Amino acid sequence: MKDQRAQQEIEYVLEPGTQVVVSEGVATFTGTFPDEESMKEAEQTARSIKGVKSVVNKASIAHKVQTAVDSNVPAK
């Protein structure tokens, strides 16, 4: 019951695309965080919840695709 409650509290702050499972006091993140700040916030939230003993992060951070514009190329 403690694990389920802790999991629900963590899920409340998670971004779409990121999942957490709490089992025997261990919160495990999977999926993709939009940025490093979101990942750190989720980890801190998990650590602050009563019943969570440790945090395992198997999630990744989304890579934002940037397009470069070369200003030296004349427009067609």
LINUR-V989256 format. One record per backbone hydrogen bond with DSSP energy under -1.0 kcal/mol. CO is the residue of the C=O (numbers start at 1). NH is the residue of the N-H. Records with the same first field share a line. If there is no record, write none. Layout:
# LINUR-V989256
CO: NH  NH
This chain:
# LINUR-V989256
1: 5
2: 6
3: 7
4: 8
5: 9
6: 10
7: 11
8: 12
10: 13
15: 18
17: 32
19: 30
21: 28
23: 26
25: 53  54
26: 23
27: 56
28: 21
29: 58
30: 19
31: 60
33: 62
35: 39
36: 40
37: 41
38: 42
39: 43
40: 44
41: 45
42: 46
43: 47
44: 48
46: 49
49: 52
54: 27
56: 29
60: 33
70: 73
